[in-house]
Amino acid sequence: MAAIPNSILGLDVGDRRVGVAAASLAARLPRPVTTLVRDDGFLTALQAIIDAEGAELLVIGLPRDLSGQSTAQTKATEAFAAELGRHYNLPVRLQDEAVTSRQAEAELKARGKEYKKADIDALAATYILEDFLAENQGQLS
């Protein structure tokens, strides 16, 4: 049986940016961390967050179309997730991310403050992590 992680990172993966959220399993309260640009410094920047958060598991949002079917983006995200797992030698779990970006944008609009696309990505990663924690509650305690 695998050890239960103390800290988890949630990732909302896009073509240009990756929203990052973190949660301690003691508190079970995901929070947005940042949004990283997918460039040559991405792997190093994500490693710094993994180290700072003490993350032992990556949860990556898995996009699908509105009927739940796989798309080209689904396959690209699955490949990216496998690459991250190998690179960091960490377990990776995929979590359905149905409409998390729309949900995040709606919440930010409701707050009535200015926001950027990067804020949407980081908040969407938080929702991905919330969903993962809710669906795996019994397995993570």
N, C-alpha and C positions, 0 to 999 in steps of 0.2 A: 504494500500500500504506500502510495506517495505521501510525503510529508505535506501537511497543510501549510500554505504560505502565510507569512505575516503581513505582507504588503503586496498589492496588485496594481499594475498599471493598465488602464484602458486606453485603447488607441482608436481614433476615428480616422481611417486612412483615405486620403484623397490623392489625386494625381500630383498635385503640387505641394500640399500641406498635410500634416498629421496632427490632429488634436490629441492632447495627452491629458489624462486624468489619473488620479491616484486614490487608493483607499487602503487604510489600515484595517485588517480584519478585526482588530479589537474594537474599533469605533464603528466600522461598517458605514462610514459616511464618505462617499466619493466626492472629490472636489476637483475642479479644473486646475491644471498645472500650467500648461502653456500650449502653444501651437508651434510645431517645428516645420521648417521648409525642407522639402525632400530634395536636398542638394548634396554636394560632396561631403558636407559636414554633418549630415543627418545622423549617421550611425554613432559618431562620437558624441553628439549632443544627446541622443537618446541614452547612450551608456551613462552619461553624467547624471541623467534623471534616474535611471535604474539604480545607480550607486547611492544617490542622495536619498531616495525613497526606500532603499533596501528592498526593492521589488524582487519577488521570487516567481512571479507569474505575469504573463502578458495576455490580456484579453483584447482581441481585435474584432471590431465591428465588421460583420459580413453583410455586404449589400446584396439585395435581391430585387427583382422587379416587383410591381405591386401585386402580382399573383403568387409571389413567393418562389418564382423560378430563378435559376442561375442566369447570370448575364456575363458579358465579357469582363465587367468590373468585378463580379464575384470571383471569377477565375484568377484575375490579376491580384486580388486581395488574398486569396488562398496561397498563391505563389509567394507573395510578399511576406505573409505570416510564416510560411515554412522557412524562408530565408532568414527572418529575424530570429526564429527559434534556433536555427543552426548557428548563426553568428554570435548570439549571446548565451547559448547553451542554457536556455530557459524553456520551461514548458509554455506552450501557447494554446489558448483556447479561442475558438471562434464563437461570436455571439451575434445573433440576428440584430441588425440595426435599423429595422423598419422605421422610417420617418424621424429618426433622432435629430437630424439636422433641421428639419422643419419645426420640430418641437422646440429645439434650442432657439431658433430664430424667433418664434412666437413668444417665448419667455423673455428674451432680451428686448423685443419690441414693447412688451407689456410693462417692463421696468421703466420705459420712457427715457432711457439714457442712450447716448451715442455708443455704438458698438461697431466692430469690424468683423470681417469674415473669419478671422482667426479666433475671435471670441465665440462664434458659433461652433467652430470645430472643437474647441476645448470643452465647451458645454455639452456638445453631442457625445464626446468621449465619456463624460460624466454619466450621461444617461445610459450609455452602453454598459458601463460598469455597474450602475444601479440595477439594470435588468439582469446582468450576470449574477450579482450577489443574491437577488431575489430568487432566481431560478435554481441556484445551487446552495441555498441556505443550509440544508441538512448536511451537505458534503463538506462544508467549509467551517464547521464548528468543532 
